[in-house]
């Protein structure tokens, strides 16, 4: 057997162990110990791409509300803002991660908005003051929202990872960083937001 073949065999034998993901249940709690439903949770894994150039997402307007009101996307995602209402909307953000201004429109704007910096962008409508939404931009493709019990299940590689989390009720408008240790067999972890 040639050296190249031996190396290829060794690489194939080791890759499944290095890339094997295990189910991990993360429960997010508030500072008072209460489960946080609808929270954004993202897990950053070393060696995985932080940004995307092909992902697309959508926040629509229906019945004078943004849908969804919380959208989680990977950094670099292009987001469309279709208006399904019979009235025109004016979508804007003055958040540091994405300043944007889509003037009064019906239908779907010609160009999507690319969210190219991680963080939290608050959205509003200049015409309908009660309309609000948030775009949570994260440097990972491993993300989701917690259920009614404040839980989210993700398939993750064993090891120590950084979790970025955000909930609408927190005082800070930024993502919080937490540590997550994933055992070889997977399992459960409870993480608590600071405020």
Secondary structure as UniProt FT lines:
FT   HELIX           3..19
FT   STRAND          21..29
FT   TURN            31..32
FT   TURN            37..38
FT   STRAND          40..44
FT   TURN            46..47
FT   STRAND          56..58
FT   STRAND          60..62
FT   TURN            63..64
FT   STRAND          65..67
FT   STRAND          70..75
FT   STRAND          77..80
FT   STRAND          89..95
FT   TURN            96..97
FT   STRAND          98..105
FT   STRAND          113..115
FT   STRAND          119..125
FT   TURN            129..130
FT   STRAND          132..138
FT   STRAND          143..145
FT   TURN            148..149
FT   STRAND          151..157
FT   STRAND          159..166
FT   TURN            168..169
FT   STRAND          176..182
FT   TURN            184..185
FT   STRAND          187..192
//
